[in-house]
Amino acid sequence: EFLIVLSIILLILLVIMGTSYQSSSQISKVVANSQTKAFLDSLENSADSVYGQGVNAKTKIYIVVPDNVKNITFSSKSLIIGFQNGERMGRNFNYNISGNLSGNGGYYVNIESKTNYVNISKV
């Protein structure tokens, strides 16, 4: 009888632990996605602002690139974030955008309006 009770208790604990692990994994993914969205929103808002001000307008902002970001690619009118798990998230602009950002964590970036594009670069 003792072994049966012990087996049932262990089974219940395994189910609870499995559910907890799955929930924490989902929460981590939601947090990473919201951090990436905030990062993209910040870049987009600042780029829109300097583009609207005209050539040579510039600003400096502090961004936080989430740890799960593998690369950041600028392509014509798009900014694409590549994640370590192979997924991608991006943002399209109404103007050409270029730049060079690398590394995770927080750092300052310069955003400057040029003749036909906006340039984003790490300070």
MOLINTA-V570184 format. One record per residue. RES is the residue in one small letter. PHI is phi as a letter, one per 30 degrees, with the letter a starting at -180 (* if undefined). PSI is psi in radians with two decimals (NA if undefined). D_FIRST is the distance of its C-alpha to the first C-alpha in whole Angstrom. Layout:
<<RES & PHI & PSI & D_FIRST> <RES & PHI & PSI & D_FIRST>>
This chain:
<<e & * & -0.72 & 0> <f & e & -0.76 & 4> <l & d & -0.63 & 5> <i & d & -0.81 & 5> <v & d & -0.78 & 6> <l & d & -0.72 & 9> <s & d & -0.74 & 10> <i & d & -0.73 & 11> <i & d & -0.77 & 12> <l & d & -0.70 & 14> <l & d & -0.77 & 15> <i & d & -0.74 & 17> <l & d & -0.71 & 19> <l & d & -0.73 & 20> <v & d & -0.78 & 21> <i & d & -0.76 & 23> <m & d & -0.71 & 24> <g & d & -0.74 & 26> <t & d & -0.72 & 27> <s & d & -0.75 & 29> <y & d & -0.76 & 30> <q & d & -0.72 & 32> <s & d & -0.77 & 33> <s & d & -0.59 & 35> <s & d & -0.75 & 37> <q & d & -0.72 & 38> <i & d & -0.74 & 39> <s & d & -0.71 & 41> <k & d & -0.72 & 43> <v & d & -0.75 & 44> <v & d & -0.79 & 45> <a & d & -0.72 & 47> <n & d & -0.70 & 49> <s & d & -0.61 & 50> <q & d & -0.73 & 51> <t & d & -0.72 & 53> <k & d & -0.74 & 54> <a & d & -0.72 & 56> <f & d & -0.83 & 57> <l & d & -0.73 & 59> <d & e & -0.76 & 60> <s & d & -0.80 & 62> <l & d & -0.78 & 64> <e & d & -0.82 & 65> <n & d & -0.74 & 66> <s & d & -0.70 & 68> <a & d & -0.74 & 69> <d & d & -0.71 & 71> <s & d & -0.87 & 72> <v & d & -0.60 & 74> <y & d & -0.73 & 75> <g & d & -0.46 & 76> <q & d & -0.31 & 79> <g & j & 3.14 & 80> <v & e & 2.40 & 81> <n & i & 0.02 & 80> <a & d & 2.49 & 78> <k & a & 2.79 & 75> <t & b & 2.82 & 72> <k & b & 2.27 & 70> <i & b & 2.79 & 66> <y & c & 2.20 & 63> <i & b & 2.76 & 60> <v & b & 1.99 & 56> <v & c & 2.08 & 55> <p & e & 2.68 & 51> <d & d & -0.46 & 50> <n & d & 0.09 & 49> <v & d & 2.22 & 52> <k & c & -0.76 & 53> <n & a & 2.80 & 57> <i & b & 2.13 & 60> <t & c & 2.30 & 62> <f & c & 2.25 & 66> <s & b & 1.80 & 67> <s & h & -1.82 & 70> <k & c & 0.39 & 69> <s & b & 2.60 & 65> <l & b & 2.12 & 63> <i & b & 2.25 & 60> <i & c & 2.17 & 57> <g & c & 2.27 & 54> <f & c & 2.80 & 51> <q & d & -0.44 & 49> <n & d & 0.08 & 47> <g & j & -0.21 & 50> <e & d & 2.83 & 50> <r & b & 2.65 & 53> <m & b & 2.47 & 55> <g & b & 3.12 & 59> <r & b & 2.36 & 61> <n & c & 2.51 & 65> <f & c & 2.85 & 68> <n & c & 0.16 & 71> <y & b & 2.88 & 73> <n & d & 2.51 & 73> <i & b & 2.42 & 70> <s & b & 2.92 & 70> <g & l & -3.11 & 68> <n & b & 1.79 & 66> <l & b & 2.37 & 63> <s & b & 2.71 & 61> <g & j & 2.68 & 58> <n & c & 2.94 & 55> <g & j & -2.92 & 55> <g & c & 2.44 & 58> <y & a & 2.87 & 61> <y & d & 2.55 & 65> <v & b & 2.54 & 66> <n & c & 2.38 & 70> <i & b & 2.07 & 71> <e & b & 2.35 & 74> <s & d & 2.18 & 76> <k & c & -2.98 & 79> <t & e & -0.90 & 81> <n & b & 0.34 & 79> <y & a & 2.99 & 76> <v & c & 2.32 & 73> <n & c & 2.35 & 72> <i & b & 2.17 & 69> <s & b & 2.62 & 68> <k & d & 2.43 & 66> <v & d & NA & 68>>
